[in-house]
Amino acid sequence: MVPADSNGFLQYDMLEALHMDVMMSDVDSWRRDPESFLRQRSLNAASSLQDKEVFVLIVDGFLIFNHRALNDLFDKRYFLEIPYEVCKTRRRFKVEHKQTNKKASCFTSSRSYTPLDPPGYFDGHVWPMYLKNRQAMESVASGIVFLDGLKPKEELLAAVYKDVYQEMERLKC
């Protein structure tokens, strides 16, 4: 159950609101047998021409590094960061986009917030919780590569791809 604050707003920005036990179970299942994990979900592993296969699992989430047991399983950690004003603008755009149902070419997102953010919610809850969770994350997790979310996505993808590829090559040895 997602806890509510004194104003009745659901508090999704805390570990207690998330199904971390389910995520841990899924990650554990994948680690034991990645091929079986994929088959059970009607997914196919990318075929490899190499002698030794290396499976890569990408875990995405805004609090994954705050969960110590999950964080301990990661070989690589990437955190995409953007400044306050950019974050607020993007979140506001998502809310306005949902309210007006308009399409935009400058920034698109499939993400929507239900219920919509009430006035002051970003400054009064979302950003303070981000700062609190980030501070906790930095005290728990090490080896995080902080990525500048203002850079072009192609540049970010290339940097992460290169790093992951190098790790895969190291694991094949």
N, C-alpha and C positions, 0 to 999 in steps of 0.2 A: 504494500500500500504506500502511496506517495504521501508524505507528510505535508501539511498545510501550515503556512505562517499565521500570524495573528490577524492578517487581513483576509485570510481564506485562500491565498494564492498557493497553488501546489508548488512544492519545492523540488523540482527535478534536478537541481544543480548540486545534489549530494549523493554519495554512494548508496545510502539507505533507500533511495528512490529507484535504484536500478536493479536489474536482475543479474547481479554479478555471479551468483551461484550457477546460473544457466550458462553464462559466458565462460566461466571456469570449466564447467563440464564439457562444453563444446571444444574449448582449446585443448583440454586433456585428451578428449577422444581423438582429435586431429593428431596430436603428438604421438599417441600410441600407434595409430595406423592411418596415415593421411589418405592412402588410396581407398581404404574401406570407408572412411569419413566422406570422401567425395562421392563414392558409389551410392551410399545411403541417401544422398541428397540429389541423386541423378545428375551429378556433375562429372566432368572428365578432367583428369590431370593433363596438363600440356605434355605432349610426348617429348622425350629427351633422347638425343642421339649420343649422349655421353655414357660412359661406363657406369658411373655412380650418379644416381638421381639425388637431387636436393629439392625438397619441397619447401615452398615459401608460404607462410600464412601471414596475411596482413590483418592486424587487429586495429580497428578504428573506433575512436570514442573520445569524448571530452574529459573523462575521468579515469581512463585506463591506467595511467601512471600513478594514480592515487591509491589504487588497490594493490597493496604490497605483494600478495601472493601471485597475482596476475603479472605485475610488473617484473617480478623475478624470473619469469619465463621468457622474456624478450631478449633477443640477441641485438636488435637495433631499435632505437627509439627516435622518433621524429616528432617535433612539436611545431605546428604552423602558428605563428604569432602575427597579429595585426594590432595596430594602435587603437586606442579607445575610440577616436572619431570615426575611423573606418569601420570598426565593429558596429558602432551605433548606427551609422548610415546604412550598412548592409542589413542589419536587423530591422531597421525602420522600413527599408525598401521591401523586405519580405512581408512585413505587416501590411504596408500600403498596397503592395502587389496583390495580396490576398483580398484586401478590402475592395479594391477597384477591379480586380480580375484582368488587369492590363498586362500585356506582354512588353518586355523591355529588351533592348538589344545590348545595353551596357552591362547589365548584371542580371543573371538569371539564376534561380535556385529552385529546386523541387521542394525545398523545405518550407513548411508553413507552421505557424504556431496556433494551436487551438487549446484554449481560447486565446483570442488576440491579446497582446500586451496592453494592460491598462496604462493610462498616462503615468509617467514617472517610474514605471516598472524596471526599465533598463538601468537607469541611474540608481534606483533604490534597491534593486535586488540583483539583476543579472551581472552587472559589472563588479559590484562588491563580492559576489560569490565567485566570479572568475578570479579575482585577485586573491581571495582566500584559498581557493582550490589550487591556484598556481603556486602560491607560497608552500602549501602542503606538499604538492607534487615535487617541488625542488628540494624539499627536505627528505623525501622518500626515494626518489629516483636519481640515478646518476647515468652519465653517458648519453644524455639527451642531446640531439642535434636540433638546435633551434633554427627554423626556417623563416625567412622574411616573406610573409604573406603578401607583400606589395610587389614582389618580383613576378614576372610572367610565369604562368603555370607550367609552360614548357620548360623553362629554366629550372624550376623546382623539381619537376619530374625527372629531368636529365640528371640532376645532382643525386637524387635519391636512387634512381636506377643504377647509376655508376657505383654508388656505395653498396647497394644490395648485391649487385653483380660481383663485386670484389669479395664480398662475404661468402657468396655461393662458391666462388672459385676456391677460396680458402677451405671451405668445408668439404670440397671434393677431394682434397689431398689426403 
